[in-house]
């Protein structure tokens, strides 16, 4: 009789521990935006010159398309 070669033939005597580098990233909690804080930030950005009137109008128009 001939010797039967199996898939486990080369692994006899070794541990069955799974060695995998496939790890899942931690699941982040969903982002919750406080509308009052966002409004305050936009007012500060406008006062500091970071946002001008045209940009604020653009933000308002984009928000109106959502509702």
N, CA, C, O and CB atoms as a CASP TS submission, in Angstrom:
PFRMAT TS
TARGET T0000
AUTHOR 0000-0000-0000
METHOD Language model
MODEL 1
PARENT N/A
ATOM      1  N   UNK     1       0.822  -1.182   0.000  1.00  0.00           N
ATOM      2  CA  UNK     1       0.000   0.000   0.000  1.00  0.00           C
ATOM      3  C   UNK     1       0.872   1.253   0.000  1.00  0.00           C
ATOM      4  O   UNK     1       1.963   1.271   0.570  1.00  0.00           O
ATOM      5  CB  UNK     1      -0.938  -0.007   1.200  1.00  0.00           C
ATOM      6  N   UNK     2       0.372   2.286  -0.643  1.00  0.00           N
ATOM      7  CA  UNK     2       1.119   3.528  -0.670  1.00  0.00           C
ATOM      8  C   UNK     2       0.680   4.420   0.497  1.00  0.00           C
ATOM      9  O   UNK     2      -0.436   4.317   1.005  1.00  0.00           O
ATOM     10  CB  UNK     2       0.922   4.251  -2.021  1.00  0.00           C
ATOM     11  N   UNK     3       1.580   5.276   0.887  1.00  0.00           N
ATOM     12  CA  UNK     3       1.301   6.206   1.985  1.00  0.00           C
ATOM     13  C   UNK     3       0.358   7.299   1.485  1.00  0.00           C
ATOM     14  O   UNK     3       0.574   7.860   0.411  1.00  0.00           O
ATOM     15  CB  UNK     3       2.623   6.829   2.546  1.00  0.00           C
ATOM     16  N   UNK     4      -0.693   7.604   2.262  1.00  0.00           N
ATOM     17  CA  UNK     4      -1.659   8.620   1.879  1.00  0.00           C
ATOM     18  C   UNK     4      -1.181   9.983   2.369  1.00  0.00           C
ATOM     19  O   UNK     4      -0.933  10.162   3.562  1.00  0.00           O
ATOM     20  CB  UNK     4      -3.061   8.291   2.448  1.00  0.00           C
ATOM     21  N   UNK     5      -1.051  10.931   1.468  1.00  0.00           N
ATOM     22  CA  UNK     5      -0.662  12.285   1.847  1.00  0.00           C
ATOM     23  C   UNK     5      -1.925  13.096   2.129  1.00  0.00           C
ATOM     24  O   UNK     5      -2.831  13.171   1.298  1.00  0.00           O
ATOM     25  CB  UNK     5       0.198  12.958   0.729  1.00  0.00           C
ATOM     26  N   UNK     6      -1.968  13.686   3.285  1.00  0.00           N
ATOM     27  CA  UNK     6      -3.137  14.501   3.653  1.00  0.00           C
ATOM     28  C   UNK     6      -2.715  15.943   3.861  1.00  0.00           C
ATOM     29  O   UNK     6      -1.527  16.256   3.935  1.00  0.00           O
ATOM     30  CB  UNK     6      -3.819  13.951   4.932  1.00  0.00           C
ATOM     31  N   UNK     7      -3.706  16.810   3.952  1.00  0.00           N
ATOM     32  CA  UNK     7      -3.422  18.226   4.192  1.00  0.00           C
ATOM     33  C   UNK     7      -2.785  18.439   5.553  1.00  0.00           C
ATOM     34  O   UNK     7      -1.972  19.346   5.731  1.00  0.00           O
ATOM     35  CB  UNK     7      -4.698  19.053   4.081  1.00  0.00           C
ATOM     36  N   UNK     8      -3.156  17.603   6.516  1.00  0.00           N
ATOM     37  CA  UNK     8      -2.621  17.789   7.856  1.00  0.00           C
ATOM     38  C   UNK     8      -1.269  17.121   8.033  1.00  0.00           C
ATOM     39  O   UNK     8      -0.693  17.172   9.120  1.00  0.00           O
ATOM     40  CB  UNK     8      -3.590  17.256   8.876  1.00  0.00           C
ATOM     41  N   UNK     9      -0.760  16.502   6.994  1.00  0.00           N
ATOM     42  CA  UNK     9       0.503  15.778   7.091  1.00  0.00           C
ATOM     43  C   UNK     9       1.655  16.630   7.574  1.00  0.00           C
ATOM     44  O   UNK     9       2.486  16.150   8.346  1.00  0.00           O
ATOM     45  CB  UNK     9       0.850  15.196   5.771  1.00  0.00           C
ATOM     46  N   UNK    10       1.733  17.862   7.153  1.00  0.00           N
ATOM     47  CA  UNK    10       2.833  18.730   7.547  1.00  0.00           C
ATOM     48  C   UNK    10       2.596  19.440   8.858  1.00  0.00           C
ATOM     49  O   UNK    10       3.485  20.140   9.344  1.00  0.00           O
ATOM     50  CB  UNK    10       3.086  19.734   6.487  1.00  0.00           C
ATOM     51  N   UNK    11       1.441  19.285   9.437  1.00  0.00           N
ATOM     52  CA  UNK    11       1.101  20.032  10.637  1.00  0.00           C
ATOM     53  C   UNK    11       0.993  19.143  11.879  1.00  0.00           C
ATOM     54  O   UNK    11       0.569  19.623  12.931  1.00  0.00           O
ATOM     55  CB  UNK    11      -0.197  20.767  10.425  1.00  0.00           C
ATOM     56  N   UNK    12       1.352  17.901  11.790  1.00  0.00           N
ATOM     57  CA  UNK    12       1.248  17.006  12.944  1.00  0.00           C
ATOM     58  C   UNK    12       2.140  17.496  14.070  1.00  0.00           C
ATOM     59  O   UNK    12       3.294  17.864  13.851  1.00  0.00           O
ATOM     60  CB  UNK    12       1.622  15.565  12.554  1.00  0.00           C
ATOM     61  N   UNK    13       1.605  17.495  15.247  1.00  0.00           N
ATOM     62  CA  UNK    13       2.382  17.867  16.414  1.00  0.00           C
ATOM     63  C   UNK    13       2.443  19.356  16.679  1.00  0.00           C
ATOM     64  O   UNK    13       2.959  19.759  17.721  1.00  0.00           O
ATOM     65  CB  UNK    13       3.746  17.352  16.273  1.00  0.00           C
ATOM     66  N   UNK    14       1.945  20.188  15.791  1.00  0.00           N
ATOM     67  CA  UNK    14       1.987  21.631  16.033  1.00  0.00           C
ATOM     68  C   UNK    14       0.716  22.075  16.740  1.00  0.00           C
ATOM     69  O   UNK    14      -0.274  21.344  16.785  1.00  0.00           O
ATOM     70  CB  UNK    14       2.165  22.407  14.708  1.00  0.00           C
ATOM     71  N   UNK    15       0.756  23.260  17.280  1.00  0.00           N
ATOM     72  CA  UNK    15      -0.412  23.750  18.014  1.00  0.00           C
ATOM     73  C   UNK    15      -1.524  24.122  17.046  1.00  0.00           C
ATOM     74  O   UNK    15      -1.273  24.398  15.873  1.00  0.00           O
ATOM     75  CB  UNK    15      -0.038  24.963  18.891  1.00  0.00           C
ATOM     76  N   UNK    16      -2.729  24.127  17.535  1.00  0.00           N
ATOM     77  CA  UNK    16      -3.885  24.485  16.712  1.00  0.00           C
ATOM     78  C   UNK    16      -4.256  25.944  16.887  1.00  0.00           C
ATOM     79  O   UNK    16      -5.322  26.372  16.444  1.00  0.00           O
ATOM     80  CB  UNK    16      -5.077  23.604  17.056  1.00  0.00           C
ATOM     81  N   UNK    17      -3.388  26.713  17.528  1.00  0.00           N
ATOM     82  CA  UNK    17      -3.649  28.123  17.766  1.00  0.00           C
ATOM     83  C   UNK    17      -3.771  28.870  16.436  1.00  0.00           C
ATOM     84  O   UNK    17      -2.935  28.716  15.546  1.00  0.00           O
ATOM     85  CB  UNK    17      -2.534  28.738  18.633  1.00  0.00           C
ATOM     86  N   UNK    18      -4.805  29.665  16.319  1.00  0.00           N
ATOM     87  CA  UNK    18      -5.011  30.448  15.103  1.00  0.00           C
ATOM     88  C   UNK    18      -4.164  31.700  15.193  1.00  0.00           C
ATOM     89  O   UNK    18      -4.233  32.448  16.168  1.00  0.00           O
ATOM     90  CB  UNK    18      -6.512  30.805  14.901  1.00  0.00           C
ATOM     91  N   UNK    19      -3.371  31.914  14.168  1.00  0.00           N
ATOM     92  CA  UNK    19      -2.538  33.109  14.123  1.00  0.00           C
ATOM     93  C   UNK    19      -3.041  33.980  12.982  1.00  0.00           C
ATOM     94  O   UNK    19      -2.835  33.680  11.806  1.00  0.00           O
ATOM     95  CB  UNK    19      -1.020  32.750  13.940  1.00  0.00           C
ATOM     96  N   UNK    20      -3.697  35.049  13.354  1.00  0.00           N
ATOM     97  CA  UNK    20      -4.284  35.907  12.335  1.00  0.00           C
ATOM     98  C   UNK    20      -3.974  37.359  12.634  1.00  0.00           C
ATOM     99  O   UNK    20      -3.983  37.790  13.787  1.00  0.00           O
ATOM    100  CB  UNK    20      -5.797  35.692  12.248  1.00  0.00           C
ATOM    101  N   UNK    21      -3.703  38.092  11.596  1.00  0.00           N
ATOM    102  CA  UNK    21      -3.468  39.526  11.755  1.00  0.00           C
ATOM    103  C   UNK    21      -4.709  40.324  11.378  1.00  0.00           C
ATOM    104  O   UNK    21      -4.677  41.554  11.351  1.00  0.00           O
ATOM    105  CB  UNK    21      -2.273  39.973  10.902  1.00  0.00           C
ATOM    106  N   UNK    22      -5.793  39.629  11.088  1.00  0.00           N
ATOM    107  CA  UNK    22      -7.036  40.310  10.732  1.00  0.00           C
ATOM    108  C   UNK    22      -7.787  40.682  12.004  1.00  0.00           C
ATOM    109  O   UNK    22      -8.520  39.870  12.569  1.00  0.00           O
ATOM    110  CB  UNK    22      -7.918  39.418   9.813  1.00  0.00           C
ATOM    111  N   UNK    23      -7.599  41.898  12.437  1.00  0.00           N
ATOM    112  CA  UNK    23      -8.302  42.366  13.629  1.00  0.00           C
ATOM    113  C   UNK    23      -9.241  43.487  13.230  1.00  0.00           C
ATOM    114  O   UNK    23      -8.932  44.279  12.339  1.00  0.00           O
ATOM    115  CB  UNK    23      -7.307  42.840  14.725  1.00  0.00           C
ATOM    116  N   UNK    24     -10.367  43.553  13.880  1.00  0.00           N
ATOM    117  CA  UNK    24     -11.333  44.606  13.582  1.00  0.00           C
ATOM    118  C   UNK    24     -10.967  45.871  14.346  1.00  0.00           C
ATOM    119  O   UNK    24     -10.572  45.808  15.510  1.00  0.00           O
ATOM    120  CB  UNK    24     -12.767  44.154  13.937  1.00  0.00           C
ATOM    121  N   UNK    25     -11.098  47.008  13.695  1.00  0.00           N
ATOM    122  CA  UNK    25     -10.843  48.257  14.404  1.00  0.00           C
ATOM    123  C   UNK    25     -11.953  48.490  15.433  1.00  0.00           C
ATOM    124  O   UNK    25     -13.070  48.004  15.254  1.00  0.00           O
ATOM    125  CB  UNK    25     -10.751  49.453  13.408  1.00  0.00           C
ATOM    126  N   UNK    26     -11.661  49.215  16.491  1.00  0.00           N
ATOM    127  CA  UNK    26     -12.704  49.490  17.474  1.00  0.00           C
ATOM    128  C   UNK    26     -13.834  50.297  16.848  1.00  0.00           C
ATOM    129  O   UNK    26     -13.601  51.179  16.022  1.00  0.00           O
ATOM    130  CB  UNK    26     -12.124  50.239  18.679  1.00  0.00           C
ATOM    131  N   UNK    27     -15.037  49.987  17.244  1.00  0.00           N
ATOM    132  CA  UNK    27     -16.208  50.676  16.700  1.00  0.00           C
ATOM    133  C   UNK    27     -16.401  51.976  17.462  1.00  0.00           C
ATOM    134  O   UNK    27     -16.559  51.981  18.683  1.00  0.00           O
ATOM    135  CB  UNK    27     -17.486  49.783  16.788  1.00  0.00           C
ATOM    136  N   UNK    28     -16.385  53.072  16.726  1.00  0.00           N
ATOM    137  CA  UNK    28     -16.574  54.384  17.345  1.00  0.00           C
ATOM    138  C   UNK    28     -18.056  54.659  17.511  1.00  0.00           C
ATOM    139  O   UNK    28     -18.883  54.233  16.705  1.00  0.00           O
ATOM    140  CB  UNK    28     -15.908  55.496  16.504  1.00  0.00           C
ATOM    141  N   UNK    29     -18.367  55.372  18.564  1.00  0.00           N
ATOM    142  CA  UNK    29     -19.766  55.728  18.768  1.00  0.00           C
ATOM    143  C   UNK    29     -20.149  56.801  17.753  1.00  0.00           C
ATOM    144  O   UNK    29     -19.300  57.593  17.344  1.00  0.00           O
ATOM    145  CB  UNK    29     -20.014  56.222  20.228  1.00  0.00           C
ATOM    146  N   UNK    30     -21.411  56.835  17.344  1.00  0.00           N
ATOM    147  CA  UNK    30     -21.831  57.823  16.351  1.00  0.00           C
ATOM    148  C   UNK    30     -21.633  59.250  16.873  1.00  0.00           C
ATOM    149  O   UNK    30     -21.805  59.528  18.060  1.00  0.00           O
ATOM    150  CB  UNK    30     -23.305  57.599  15.968  1.00  0.00           C
ATOM    151  N   UNK    31     -21.270  60.133  15.960  1.00  0.00           N
ATOM    152  CA  UNK    31     -21.036  61.524  16.310  1.00  0.00           C
ATOM    153  C   UNK    31     -22.363  62.223  16.564  1.00  0.00           C
ATOM    154  O   UNK    31     -23.283  62.128  15.752  1.00  0.00           O
ATOM    155  CB  UNK    31     -20.250  62.241  15.201  1.00  0.00           C
ATOM    156  N   UNK    32     -22.463  62.911  17.666  1.00  0.00           N
ATOM    157  CA  UNK    32     -23.655  63.685  18.005  1.00  0.00           C
ATOM    158  C   UNK    32     -23.247  65.147  18.054  1.00  0.00           C
ATOM    159  O   UNK    32     -22.353  65.520  18.813  1.00  0.00           O
ATOM    160  CB  UNK    32     -24.286  63.221  19.371  1.00  0.00           C
ATOM    161  N   UNK    33     -23.901  65.979  17.244  1.00  0.00           N
ATOM    162  CA  UNK    33     -23.579  67.391  17.172  1.00  0.00           C
ATOM    163  C   UNK    33     -24.603  68.173  17.981  1.00  0.00           C
ATOM    164  O   UNK    33     -25.810  67.996  17.821  1.00  0.00           O
ATOM    165  CB  UNK    33     -23.540  67.879  15.705  1.00  0.00           C
ATOM    166  N   UNK    34     -24.102  69.038  18.848  1.00  0.00           N
ATOM    167  CA  UNK    34     -24.967  69.921  19.624  1.00  0.00           C
ATOM    168  C   UNK    34     -25.217  71.169  18.775  1.00  0.00           C
ATOM    169  O   UNK    34     -24.293  71.932  18.493  1.00  0.00           O
ATOM    170  CB  UNK    34     -24.322  70.289  21.025  1.00  0.00           C
ATOM    171  N   UNK    35     -26.457  71.366  18.376  1.00  0.00           N
ATOM    172  CA  UNK    35     -26.800  72.470  17.470  1.00  0.00           C
ATOM    173  C   UNK    35     -26.482  73.826  18.093  1.00  0.00           C
ATOM    174  O   UNK    35     -26.007  74.725  17.400  1.00  0.00           O
ATOM    175  CB  UNK    35     -28.284  72.407  17.093  1.00  0.00           C
ATOM    176  N   UNK    36     -26.737  73.984  19.389  1.00  0.00           N
ATOM    177  CA  UNK    36     -26.460  75.275  20.042  1.00  0.00           C
ATOM    178  C   UNK    36     -24.963  75.598  20.015  1.00  0.00           C
ATOM    179  O   UNK    36     -24.574  76.742  19.782  1.00  0.00           O
ATOM    180  CB  UNK    36     -26.969  75.261  21.502  1.00  0.00           C
ATOM    181  N   UNK    37     -24.132  74.586  20.255  1.00  0.00           N
ATOM    182  CA  UNK    37     -22.687  74.802  20.204  1.00  0.00           C
ATOM    183  C   UNK    37     -22.230  75.131  18.786  1.00  0.00           C
ATOM    184  O   UNK    37     -21.348  75.968  18.594  1.00  0.00           O
ATOM    185  CB  UNK    37     -21.945  73.567  20.721  1.00  0.00           C
ATOM    186  N   UNK    38     -22.830  74.472  17.794  1.00  0.00           N
ATOM    187  CA  UNK    38     -22.476  74.754  16.400  1.00  0.00           C
ATOM    188  C   UNK    38     -22.835  76.196  16.030  1.00  0.00           C
ATOM    189  O   UNK    38     -22.070  76.877  15.348  1.00  0.00           O
ATOM    190  CB  UNK    38     -23.192  73.766  15.450  1.00  0.00           C
ATOM    191  N   UNK    39     -23.990  76.647  16.482  1.00  0.00           N
ATOM    192  CA  UNK    39     -24.416  78.035  16.207  1.00  0.00           C
ATOM    193  C   UNK    39     -23.435  79.019  16.825  1.00  0.00           C
ATOM    194  O   UNK    39     -23.057  80.009  16.198  1.00  0.00           O
ATOM    195  CB  UNK    39     -25.844  78.294  16.755  1.00  0.00           C
ATOM    196  N   UNK    40     -23.022  78.739  18.068  1.00  0.00           N
ATOM    197  CA  UNK    40     -22.059  79.625  18.737  1.00  0.00           C
ATOM    198  C   UNK    40     -20.738  79.666  17.977  1.00  0.00           C
ATOM    199  O   UNK    40     -20.144  80.732  17.813  1.00  0.00           O
ATOM    200  CB  UNK    40     -21.817  79.165  20.188  1.00  0.00           C
ATOM    201  N   UNK    41     -20.277  78.495  17.511  1.00  0.00           N
ATOM    202  CA  UNK    41     -19.026  78.449  16.758  1.00  0.00           C
ATOM    203  C   UNK    41     -19.128  79.239  15.463  1.00  0.00           C
ATOM    204  O   UNK    41     -18.200  79.960  15.095  1.00  0.00           O
ATOM    205  CB  UNK    41     -18.641  77.006  16.458  1.00  0.00           C
ATOM    206  N   UNK    42     -20.251  79.103  14.775  1.00  0.00           N
ATOM    207  CA  UNK    42     -20.433  79.838  13.515  1.00  0.00           C
ATOM    208  C   UNK    42     -20.413  81.339  13.782  1.00  0.00           C
ATOM    209  O   UNK    42     -19.833  82.096  13.004  1.00  0.00           O
ATOM    210  CB  UNK    42     -21.764  79.430  12.822  1.00  0.00           C
ATOM    211  N   UNK    43     -21.039  81.779  14.872  1.00  0.00           N
ATOM    212  CA  UNK    43     -21.030  83.213  15.224  1.00  0.00           C
ATOM    213  C   UNK    43     -19.610  83.688  15.510  1.00  0.00           C
ATOM    214  O   UNK    43     -19.227  84.781  15.094  1.00  0.00           O
ATOM    215  CB  UNK    43     -21.934  83.481  16.452  1.00  0.00           C
ATOM    216  N   UNK    44     -18.828  82.874  16.218  1.00  0.00           N
ATOM    217  CA  UNK    44     -17.442  83.242  16.519  1.00  0.00           C
ATOM    218  C   UNK    44     -16.622  83.274  15.238  1.00  0.00           C
ATOM    219  O   UNK    44     -15.831  84.195  15.037  1.00  0.00           O
ATOM    220  CB  UNK    44     -16.819  82.255  17.532  1.00  0.00           C
ATOM    221  N   UNK    45     -16.798  82.277  14.363  1.00  0.00           N
ATOM    222  CA  UNK    45     -16.074  82.256  13.099  1.00  0.00           C
ATOM    223  C   UNK    45     -16.416  83.483  12.251  1.00  0.00           C
ATOM    224  O   UNK    45     -15.545  84.027  11.571  1.00  0.00           O
ATOM    225  CB  UNK    45     -16.393  80.972  12.325  1.00  0.00           C
ATOM    226  N   UNK    46     -17.679  83.922  12.287  1.00  0.00           N
ATOM    227  CA  UNK    46     -18.077  85.117  11.541  1.00  0.00           C
ATOM    228  C   UNK    46     -17.425  86.357  12.145  1.00  0.00           C
ATOM    229  O   UNK    46     -16.915  87.213  11.422  1.00  0.00           O
ATOM    230  CB  UNK    46     -19.617  85.268  11.532  1.00  0.00           C
ATOM    231  N   UNK    47     -17.442  86.449  13.478  1.00  0.00           N
ATOM    232  CA  UNK    47     -16.840  87.603  14.152  1.00  0.00           C
ATOM    233  C   UNK    47     -15.330  87.648  13.922  1.00  0.00           C
ATOM    234  O   UNK    47     -14.757  88.733  13.823  1.00  0.00           O
ATOM    235  CB  UNK    47     -17.141  87.561  15.659  1.00  0.00           C
ATOM    236  N   UNK    48     -14.685  86.500  13.836  1.00  0.00           N
ATOM    237  CA  UNK    48     -13.238  86.444  13.610  1.00  0.00           C
ATOM    238  C   UNK    48     -12.856  86.584  12.139  1.00  0.00           C
ATOM    239  O   UNK    48     -11.670  86.637  11.813  1.00  0.00           O
ATOM    240  CB  UNK    48     -12.687  85.146  14.146  1.00  0.00           C
ATOM    241  N   UNK    49     -13.838  86.645  11.253  1.00  0.00           N
ATOM    242  CA  UNK    49     -13.553  86.797   9.833  1.00  0.00           C
ATOM    243  C   UNK    49     -13.250  85.486   9.127  1.00  0.00           C
ATOM    244  O   UNK    49     -12.829  85.491   7.970  1.00  0.00           O
ATOM    245  CB  UNK    49     -12.408  87.726   9.652  1.00  0.00           C
ATOM    246  N   UNK    50     -13.455  84.363   9.805  1.00  0.00           N
ATOM    247  CA  UNK    50     -13.212  83.067   9.174  1.00  0.00           C
ATOM    248  C   UNK    50     -14.308  82.766   8.155  1.00  0.00           C
ATOM    249  O   UNK    50     -14.036  82.202   7.095  1.00  0.00           O
ATOM    250  CB  UNK    50     -13.140  81.945  10.237  1.00  0.00           C
ATOM    251  N   UNK    51     -15.541  83.142   8.475  1.00  0.00           N
ATOM    252  CA  UNK    51     -16.676  82.998   7.556  1.00  0.00           C
ATOM    253  C   UNK    51     -17.202  84.383   7.205  1.00  0.00           C
ATOM    254  O   UNK    51     -17.347  85.239   8.077  1.00  0.00           O
ATOM    255  CB  UNK    51     -17.807  82.118   8.185  1.00  0.00           C
ATOM    256  N   UNK    52     -17.486  84.598   5.927  1.00  0.00           N
ATOM    257  CA  UNK    52     -18.123  85.860   5.555  1.00  0.00           C
ATOM    258  C   UNK    52     -19.616  85.621   5.303  1.00  0.00           C
ATOM    259  O   UNK    52     -20.091  84.488   5.369  1.00  0.00           O
ATOM    260  CB  UNK    52     -17.440  86.475   4.291  1.00  0.00           C
ATOM    261  N   UNK    53     -20.340  86.691   5.017  1.00  0.00           N
ATOM    262  CA  UNK    53     -21.797  86.592   4.839  1.00  0.00           C
ATOM    263  C   UNK    53     -22.181  85.646   3.708  1.00  0.00           C
ATOM    264  O   UNK    53     -23.160  84.908   3.816  1.00  0.00           O
ATOM    265  CB  UNK    53     -22.384  87.969   4.568  1.00  0.00           C
ATOM    266  N   UNK    54     -21.418  85.669   2.636  1.00  0.00           N
ATOM    267  CA  UNK    54     -21.717  84.802   1.491  1.00  0.00           C
ATOM    268  C   UNK    54     -21.607  83.325   1.891  1.00  0.00           C
ATOM    269  O   UNK    54     -22.436  82.509   1.487  1.00  0.00           O
ATOM    270  CB  UNK    54     -20.758  85.112   0.311  1.00  0.00           C
ATOM    271  N   UNK    55     -20.597  82.987   2.674  1.00  0.00           N
ATOM    272  CA  UNK    55     -20.423  81.607   3.111  1.00  0.00           C
ATOM    273  C   UNK    55     -21.534  81.176   4.076  1.00  0.00           C
ATOM    274  O   UNK    55     -21.989  80.033   4.031  1.00  0.00           O
ATOM    275  CB  UNK    55     -19.058  81.436   3.774  1.00  0.00           C
ATOM    276  N   UNK    56     -21.960  82.078   4.931  1.00  0.00           N
ATOM    277  CA  UNK    56     -23.055  81.761   5.861  1.00  0.00           C
ATOM    278  C   UNK    56     -24.351  81.542   5.092  1.00  0.00           C
ATOM    279  O   UNK    56     -25.116  80.631   5.408  1.00  0.00           O
ATOM    280  CB  UNK    56     -23.238  82.892   6.906  1.00  0.00           C
ATOM    281  N   UNK    57     -24.598  82.366   4.093  1.00  0.00           N
ATOM    282  CA  UNK    57     -25.788  82.182   3.256  1.00  0.00           C
ATOM    283  C   UNK    57     -25.727  80.837   2.545  1.00  0.00           C
ATOM    284  O   UNK    57     -26.746  80.160   2.412  1.00  0.00           O
ATOM    285  CB  UNK    57     -25.917  83.328   2.228  1.00  0.00           C
ATOM    286  N   UNK    58     -24.554  80.451   2.090  1.00  0.00           N
ATOM    287  CA  UNK    58     -24.376  79.153   1.444  1.00  0.00           C
ATOM    288  C   UNK    58     -24.677  78.015   2.429  1.00  0.00           C
ATOM    289  O   UNK    58     -25.330  77.037   2.066  1.00  0.00           O
ATOM    290  CB  UNK    58     -22.938  79.019   0.890  1.00  0.00           C
ATOM    291  N   UNK    59     -24.207  78.141   3.658  1.00  0.00           N
ATOM    292  CA  UNK    59     -24.485  77.125   4.683  1.00  0.00           C
ATOM    293  C   UNK    59     -25.985  77.023   4.924  1.00  0.00           C
ATOM    294  O   UNK    59     -26.533  75.924   5.000  1.00  0.00           O
ATOM    295  CB  UNK    59     -23.750  77.458   6.006  1.00  0.00           C
ATOM    296  N   UNK    60     -26.643  78.165   5.045  1.00  0.00           N
ATOM    297  CA  UNK    60     -28.098  78.178   5.273  1.00  0.00           C
ATOM    298  C   UNK    60     -28.839  77.491   4.109  1.00  0.00           C
ATOM    299  O   UNK    60     -29.749  76.692   4.328  1.00  0.00           O
ATOM    300  CB  UNK    60     -28.606  79.642   5.444  1.00  0.00           C
ATOM    301  N   UNK    61     -28.442  77.810   2.897  1.00  0.00           N
ATOM    302  CA  UNK    61     -29.095  77.201   1.717  1.00  0.00           C
ATOM    303  C   UNK    61     -28.899  75.687   1.703  1.00  0.00           C
ATOM    304  O   UNK    61     -29.831  74.944   1.392  1.00  0.00           O
ATOM    305  CB  UNK    61     -28.536  77.813   0.409  1.00  0.00           C
ATOM    306  N   UNK    62     -27.710  75.233   2.034  1.00  0.00           N
ATOM    307  CA  UNK    62     -27.449  73.798   2.065  1.00  0.00           C
ATOM    308  C   UNK    62     -28.262  73.120   3.158  1.00  0.00           C
ATOM    309  O   UNK    62     -28.771  72.018   2.953  1.00  0.00           O
ATOM    310  CB  UNK    62     -25.960  73.531   2.273  1.00  0.00           C
ATOM    311  N   UNK    63     -28.389  73.752   4.305  1.00  0.00           N
ATOM    312  CA  UNK    63     -29.189  73.183   5.394  1.00  0.00           C
ATOM    313  C   UNK    63     -30.663  73.114   5.009  1.00  0.00           C
ATOM    314  O   UNK    63     -31.361  72.172   5.386  1.00  0.00           O
ATOM    315  CB  UNK    63     -29.017  74.012   6.676  1.00  0.00           C
ATOM    316  N   UNK    64     -31.136  74.100   4.265  1.00  0.00           N
ATOM    317  CA  UNK    64     -32.546  74.105   3.842  1.00  0.00           C
ATOM    318  C   UNK    64     -32.845  72.982   2.855  1.00  0.00           C
ATOM    319  O   UNK    64     -33.989  72.535   2.763  1.00  0.00           O
ATOM    320  CB  UNK    64     -32.905  75.451   3.212  1.00  0.00           C
ATOM    321  N   UNK    65     -31.849  72.522   2.123  1.00  0.00           N
ATOM    322  CA  UNK    65     -32.088  71.406   1.189  1.00  0.00           C
ATOM    323  C   UNK    65     -32.254  70.092   1.941  1.00  0.00           C
ATOM    324  O   UNK    65     -32.826  69.144   1.405  1.00  0.00           O
ATOM    325  CB  UNK    65     -30.930  71.286   0.178  1.00  0.00           C
ATOM    326  N   UNK    66     -31.766  70.023   3.165  1.00  0.00           N
ATOM    327  CA  UNK    66     -31.874  68.797   3.958  1.00  0.00           C
ATOM    328  C   UNK    66     -33.278  68.642   4.522  1.00  0.00           C
ATOM    329  O   UNK    66     -33.818  67.536   4.574  1.00  0.00           O
ATOM    330  CB  UNK    66     -30.844  68.799   5.097  1.00  0.00           C
ATOM    331  N   UNK    67     -33.858  69.740   4.938  1.00  0.00           N
ATOM    332  CA  UNK    67     -35.167  69.697   5.614  1.00  0.00           C
ATOM    333  C   UNK    67     -36.291  69.560   4.625  1.00  0.00           C
ATOM    334  O   UNK    67     -37.457  69.508   5.019  1.00  0.00           O
ATOM    335  CB  UNK    67     -35.381  70.943   6.456  1.00  0.00           C
TER
END
